[in-house]
Amino acid sequence: MLHLINISKTGSLTDRTCESLKHEKYSYLGKASPYANVPDPHALLAERIESLVSQEHAKWASVQQQEPKSKTT
């Protein structure tokens, strides 16, 4: 049962990250803030995507560490 709760946690983390990535995509394509007046918007997009993915990975790792280890018999 606890395993299912952790799947739910990681799923919601993934959903939030997905929505954040979509937001970045459309902000970049629309040349909206923070991409509007920067010398290299493509580089900024790459940095922001890397940050979001790194945060997702750190949160996922944290959830995995909290999951009780299953015993094999």
VMD Tcl script that builds the backbone (N, CA, C; Angstrom):
set m [mol new atoms 219]
animate dup $m
set s [atomselect $m all]
$s set {name element resname resid chain x y z} {
  {N N MET 1 A 0.821 -1.191 0.000}
  {CA C MET 1 A 0.000 0.000 0.000}
  {C C MET 1 A 0.868 1.261 0.000}
  {N N LEU 2 A 1.908 1.281 0.817}
  {CA C LEU 2 A 2.788 2.448 0.854}
  {C C LEU 2 A 3.456 2.684 -0.490}
  {N N HIS 3 A 3.735 1.604 -1.197}
  {CA C HIS 3 A 4.340 1.724 -2.520}
  {C C HIS 3 A 3.408 2.505 -3.454}
  {N N LEU 4 A 2.115 2.242 -3.368}
  {CA C LEU 4 A 1.153 2.950 -4.211}
  {C C LEU 4 A 1.096 4.429 -3.858}
  {N N ILE 5 A 1.234 4.744 -2.586}
  {CA C ILE 5 A 1.250 6.149 -2.177}
  {C C ILE 5 A 2.467 6.840 -2.766}
  {N N ASN 6 A 3.610 6.172 -2.752}
  {CA C ASN 6 A 4.830 6.764 -3.316}
  {C C ASN 6 A 4.717 6.931 -4.825}
  {N N ILE 7 A 4.052 5.997 -5.490}
  {CA C ILE 7 A 3.827 6.145 -6.932}
  {C C ILE 7 A 2.980 7.386 -7.175}
  {N N SER 8 A 1.984 7.582 -6.332}
  {CA C SER 8 A 1.137 8.759 -6.450}
  {C C SER 8 A 1.950 10.036 -6.248}
  {N N LYS 9 A 2.851 10.033 -5.270}
  {CA C LYS 9 A 3.686 11.207 -5.018}
  {C C LYS 9 A 4.576 11.500 -6.218}
  {N N THR 10 A 5.223 10.472 -6.744}
  {CA C THR 10 A 6.127 10.697 -7.873}
  {C C THR 10 A 5.340 11.088 -9.115}
  {N N GLY 11 A 4.148 10.550 -9.255}
  {CA C GLY 11 A 3.310 10.923 -10.393}
  {C C GLY 11 A 2.915 12.380 -10.340}
  {N N SER 12 A 2.551 12.861 -9.160}
  {CA C SER 12 A 2.165 14.266 -9.052}
  {C C SER 12 A 3.379 15.174 -9.237}
  {N N LEU 13 A 4.552 14.732 -8.785}
  {CA C LEU 13 A 5.772 15.503 -9.034}
  {C C LEU 13 A 6.032 15.607 -10.530}
  {N N THR 14 A 5.881 14.492 -11.216}
  {CA C THR 14 A 6.106 14.460 -12.653}
  {C C THR 14 A 5.099 15.348 -13.371}
  {N N ASP 15 A 3.842 15.318 -12.935}
  {CA C ASP 15 A 2.823 16.171 -13.545}
  {C C ASP 15 A 3.166 17.646 -13.382}
  {N N ARG 16 A 3.604 18.026 -12.184}
  {CA C ARG 16 A 3.970 19.431 -11.948}
  {C C ARG 16 A 5.166 19.826 -12.814}
  {N N THR 17 A 6.141 18.950 -12.921}
  {CA C THR 17 A 7.307 19.253 -13.746}
  {C C THR 17 A 6.907 19.382 -15.207}
  {N N CYS 18 A 6.032 18.516 -15.649}
  {CA C CYS 18 A 5.545 18.571 -17.035}
  {C C CYS 18 A 4.860 19.906 -17.307}
  {N N GLU 19 A 4.014 20.341 -16.393}
  {CA C GLU 19 A 3.334 21.626 -16.558}
  {C C GLU 19 A 4.334 22.786 -16.543}
  {N N SER 20 A 5.344 22.693 -15.703}
  {CA C SER 20 A 6.374 23.735 -15.666}
  {C C SER 20 A 7.152 23.783 -16.978}
  {N N LEU 21 A 7.452 22.619 -17.526}
  {CA C LEU 21 A 8.163 22.569 -18.805}
  {C C LEU 21 A 7.310 23.143 -19.928}
  {N N LYS 22 A 6.016 22.856 -19.922}
  {CA C LYS 22 A 5.115 23.428 -20.926}
  {C C LYS 22 A 5.101 24.955 -20.811}
  {N N HIS 23 A 5.055 25.438 -19.582}
  {CA C HIS 23 A 5.057 26.886 -19.353}
  {C C HIS 23 A 6.330 27.509 -19.939}
  {N N GLU 24 A 7.467 26.877 -19.692}
  {CA C GLU 24 A 8.732 27.379 -20.247}
  {C C GLU 24 A 8.696 27.387 -21.768}
  {N N LYS 25 A 8.175 26.318 -22.338}
  {CA C LYS 25 A 8.102 26.210 -23.802}
  {C C LYS 25 A 7.315 27.371 -24.397}
  {N N TYR 26 A 6.126 27.610 -23.846}
  {CA C TYR 26 A 5.280 28.644 -24.419}
  {C C TYR 26 A 5.796 30.055 -24.110}
  {N N SER 27 A 6.442 30.222 -22.978}
  {CA C SER 27 A 7.061 31.518 -22.681}
  {C C SER 27 A 8.187 31.789 -23.670}
  {N N TYR 28 A 8.973 30.760 -23.951}
  {CA C TYR 28 A 10.084 30.882 -24.900}
  {C C TYR 28 A 9.554 31.173 -26.311}
  {N N LEU 29 A 8.589 30.374 -26.748}
  {CA C LEU 29 A 8.054 30.558 -28.101}
  {C C LEU 29 A 7.365 31.904 -28.272}
  {N N GLY 30 A 6.742 32.386 -27.209}
  {CA C GLY 30 A 6.067 33.675 -27.265}
  {C C GLY 30 A 6.973 34.858 -26.986}
  {N N LYS 31 A 8.252 34.551 -26.764}
  {CA C LYS 31 A 9.236 35.596 -26.441}
  {C C LYS 31 A 8.767 36.461 -25.265}
  {N N ALA 32 A 8.157 35.789 -24.299}
  {CA C ALA 32 A 7.671 36.466 -23.093}
  {C C ALA 32 A 8.771 36.475 -22.041}
  {N N SER 33 A 8.492 37.163 -20.948}
  {CA C SER 33 A 9.444 37.183 -19.837}
  {C C SER 33 A 9.648 35.759 -19.337}
  {N N PRO 34 A 10.815 35.347 -19.050}
  {CA C PRO 34 A 12.096 36.036 -18.949}
  {C C PRO 34 A 12.910 36.018 -20.239}
  {N N TYR 35 A 12.312 35.601 -21.345}
  {CA C TYR 35 A 13.049 35.436 -22.600}
  {C C TYR 35 A 13.049 36.689 -23.479}
  {N N ALA 36 A 12.284 37.693 -23.098}
  {CA C ALA 36 A 12.048 38.851 -23.958}
  {C C ALA 36 A 13.318 39.632 -24.300}
  {N N ASN 37 A 14.067 40.033 -23.342}
  {CA C ASN 37 A 15.181 40.955 -23.613}
  {C C ASN 37 A 16.518 40.392 -23.156}
  {N N VAL 38 A 16.788 39.154 -23.540}
  {CA C VAL 38 A 18.069 38.546 -23.194}
  {C C VAL 38 A 18.857 38.291 -24.477}
  {N N PRO 39 A 20.180 38.328 -24.389}
  {CA C PRO 39 A 20.998 38.130 -25.591}
  {C C PRO 39 A 20.834 36.749 -26.226}
  {N N ASP 40 A 20.664 35.712 -25.403}
  {CA C ASP 40 A 20.566 34.348 -25.936}
  {C C ASP 40 A 19.417 33.598 -25.260}
  {N N PRO 41 A 18.185 33.773 -25.761}
  {CA C PRO 41 A 17.041 33.118 -25.133}
  {C C PRO 41 A 17.130 31.591 -25.165}
  {N N HIS 42 A 17.773 31.056 -26.196}
  {CA C HIS 42 A 17.907 29.602 -26.294}
  {C C HIS 42 A 18.751 29.056 -25.137}
  {N N ALA 43 A 19.826 29.730 -24.809}
  {CA C ALA 43 A 20.674 29.312 -23.687}
  {C C ALA 43 A 19.912 29.420 -22.369}
  {N N LEU 44 A 19.126 30.482 -22.213}
  {CA C LEU 44 A 18.323 30.639 -20.999}
  {C C LEU 44 A 17.303 29.516 -20.887}
  {N N LEU 45 A 16.672 29.168 -21.999}
  {CA C LEU 45 A 15.719 28.048 -21.993}
  {C C LEU 45 A 16.404 26.763 -21.541}
  {N N ALA 46 A 17.569 26.493 -22.072}
  {CA C ALA 46 A 18.306 25.285 -21.693}
  {C C ALA 46 A 18.628 25.275 -20.199}
  {N N GLU 47 A 19.053 26.415 -19.676}
  {CA C GLU 47 A 19.373 26.505 -18.248}
  {C C GLU 47 A 18.140 26.264 -17.386}
  {N N ARG 48 A 17.025 26.864 -17.784}
  {CA C ARG 48 A 15.799 26.726 -16.987}
  {C C ARG 48 A 15.246 25.304 -17.052}
  {N N ILE 49 A 15.346 24.671 -18.214}
  {CA C ILE 49 A 14.904 23.279 -18.334}
  {C C ILE 49 A 15.776 22.374 -17.478}
  {N N GLU 50 A 17.075 22.578 -17.531}
  {CA C GLU 50 A 17.990 21.776 -16.724}
  {C C GLU 50 A 17.677 21.935 -15.240}
  {N N SER 51 A 17.370 23.139 -14.824}
  {CA C SER 51 A 17.021 23.383 -13.425}
  {C C SER 51 A 15.760 22.626 -13.034}
  {N N LEU 52 A 14.734 22.685 -13.869}
  {CA C LEU 52 A 13.482 21.976 -13.570}
  {C C LEU 52 A 13.697 20.460 -13.491}
  {N N VAL 53 A 14.455 19.935 -14.426}
  {CA C VAL 53 A 14.708 18.490 -14.450}
  {C C VAL 53 A 15.545 18.074 -13.241}
  {N N SER 54 A 16.515 18.885 -12.877}
  {CA C SER 54 A 17.341 18.581 -11.701}
  {C C SER 54 A 16.497 18.585 -10.426}
  {N N GLN 55 A 15.596 19.551 -10.307}
  {CA C GLN 55 A 14.712 19.612 -9.147}
  {C C GLN 55 A 13.814 18.378 -9.092}
  {N N GLU 56 A 13.283 17.981 -10.241}
  {CA C GLU 56 A 12.435 16.788 -10.317}
  {C C GLU 56 A 13.213 15.560 -9.849}
  {N N HIS 57 A 14.454 15.442 -10.312}
  {CA C HIS 57 A 15.262 14.285 -9.942}
  {C C HIS 57 A 15.538 14.271 -8.440}
  {N N ALA 58 A 15.855 15.422 -7.886}
  {CA C ALA 58 A 16.131 15.502 -6.441}
  {C C ALA 58 A 14.894 15.119 -5.630}
  {N N LYS 59 A 13.734 15.597 -6.050}
  {CA C LYS 59 A 12.497 15.249 -5.335}
  {C C LYS 59 A 12.197 13.761 -5.478}
  {N N TRP 60 A 12.409 13.226 -6.672}
  {CA C TRP 60 A 12.171 11.799 -6.895}
  {C C TRP 60 A 13.089 10.966 -6.003}
  {N N ALA 61 A 14.355 11.350 -5.949}
  {CA C ALA 61 A 15.318 10.614 -5.114}
  {C C ALA 61 A 14.909 10.672 -3.646}
  {N N SER 62 A 14.412 11.813 -3.207}
  {CA C SER 62 A 13.969 11.959 -1.827}
  {C C SER 62 A 12.799 11.021 -1.523}
  {N N VAL 63 A 11.846 10.946 -2.434}
  {CA C VAL 63 A 10.697 10.048 -2.251}
  {C C VAL 63 A 11.166 8.596 -2.236}
  {N N GLN 64 A 12.116 8.259 -3.098}
  {CA C GLN 64 A 12.614 6.887 -3.154}
  {C C GLN 64 A 13.323 6.501 -1.861}
  {N N GLN 65 A 14.035 7.436 -1.257}
  {CA C GLN 65 A 14.728 7.148 -0.004}
  {C C GLN 65 A 13.743 6.954 1.142}
  {N N GLN 66 A 12.604 7.607 1.073}
  {CA C GLN 66 A 11.591 7.497 2.128}
  {C C GLN 66 A 10.809 6.205 2.013}
  {N N GLU 67 A 10.802 5.596 0.827}
  {CA C GLU 67 A 10.044 4.359 0.631}
  {C C GLU 67 A 10.663 3.234 1.447}
  {N N PRO 68 A 9.825 2.532 2.232}
  {CA C PRO 68 A 10.370 1.415 3.015}
  {C C PRO 68 A 10.885 0.325 2.076}
  {N N LYS 69 A 11.993 -0.256 2.467}
  {CA C LYS 69 A 12.584 -1.331 1.670}
  {C C LYS 69 A 11.730 -2.583 1.822}
  {N N SER 70 A 11.375 -3.183 0.693}
  {CA C SER 70 A 10.582 -4.414 0.767}
  {C C SER 70 A 11.503 -5.587 1.084}
  {N N LYS 71 A 10.986 -6.487 1.878}
  {CA C LYS 71 A 11.777 -7.653 2.269}
  {C C LYS 71 A 11.523 -8.772 1.268}
  {N N THR 72 A 12.574 -9.403 0.843}
  {CA C THR 72 A 12.433 -10.553 -0.038}
  {C C THR 72 A 12.540 -11.811 0.812}
  {N N THR 73 A 11.667 -12.742 0.548}
  {CA C THR 73 A 11.683 -13.987 1.331}
  {C C THR 73 A 12.043 -15.146 0.465}
}
mol reanalyze $m
mol bondsrecalc $m
mol representation Tube
mol addrep $m
